[in-house]
């Protein structure tokens, strides 16, 4: 039977952290794909191996905060958006984000050109409804 290589202690994580890192990795992958960037391209820009980036996106390895900051910059987003925290906390209400908030977050992940098209459509619709 083949032995599974163990990760160094600084990158291995407790089971309680796994959900957080899986969600972080999912958001990282979503924003990378929305920007039309491959894993290889992003890995090169971050100075890590493609396999390491795949582990970040899979949530199996912790990402260093400096690397996370670089990823946010490359992906034209914020660290808060990647880790899933919101600076406004929606007025302290509990529960899932309203549908419009979820849509806005998805739009934020799109390339700037697509964001502008959506903004123009919304502006047009709002102007015609007034």
N, C-alpha and C positions, 0 to 999 in steps of 0.2 A: 504494500500500500504506500502511495506517495505521501510524503509529509507536506503539509501546507506551510509555506514560508511565513514566519511570524513578522509582524511589523514592529519597527522600533517603538519603544514605549512612548516617545513624544508624538507619534502619529496614530497609535492605536487608541481606541476610544471605548468608553463604558457603554453598555447597552442603553443606558438612560440618555446618552447623548446622540445615539444613532438616528433617532427620528428627526432631531434638529438638523443634523448634517445631511440627511437624505433630502429634506425639504430645501435646504440651502443649495445642495447640488442640483436639484430639479429646477430651481429658479435660475441658477447659473446657466444650465443647459438651455432653458427656454429663452433667456436673453441672448445667449450666443447664437442660437438658431435664428431668432428674430432679426439679428443683425447680419445674418448671412455669413457667419464666420465658422470655419471648421474647427474641430478640436486641435488639429495640428497647428493651425494659424494662431489660435488663442494661446496654446501652450508655448509657442515660439515667442509671442509678445510678453508672456509672463515669465519666461525663462525657466520653464519646467518641461519635463518630458510629457509627451502626449498621453502616455499611460497614467502618469500622475494626475493629469487633468481628468482623465476618465474616472479615476478613483474619487476625485473631488466631486464630480457630477453624480457619481453613484452613491455618494455619502459614506464611503467606506474608509476615507482618510480625512483627517482634519486639515483645513486650509489655514495657512498662516495669515494673520491679520494684514500683514504687509502685502501678501499676494492677493488677498481679498480686495484691498484698496486698489491695487493695480488693475484687477479684473473689473471692478466697478468703473474705473476710469476708461478702460478699453471698451467696455460695453455701454458706455455713456449712460450710466445709472448711478444710484447711490448705494453705499454699503447697507443702509437701512432697508432699501428695496430688496437687496439680495438676502439679507438675514430674515426678512419678513416682519420687521417692526415698522410701525408707522409713527411719525412724529406728532400727528394730531390725535391719535387714539380715538377718533370718531366720537368725541364728546363723552368718553367713558362708558359707552354702551357695550354690553356683552353680546356675544353671539357672532354669527358669520357676517362678513361685510355685505352691505347692500349690493345688489346687482350692478348698479351704476359704478360703485367703487371698484368692483372686480373688473368691469369693462375698462375703466380708466387705467388700472394697473396693467391690463393686457395691452392697451394702446401705448403706454409708456415703454413697453418692451419692444415695440416696433421700431424700425429704422425711421429716422427723422423725416424722410420724404413721404413715407406712408402716414406719419402723424400729421403732416401738413395737409394731405388730401382729406383725412378724416376731419380735421379742424375746419376746412373749407366747406365740407358737406354740412357739418353741424351749424356753422355760421349761417349758411344759406337757409337751412331748415328753421333756425331760430328767427331769422329776419322775416321769413314768410309767415310765421305763426304769430307775429306781434301785431 
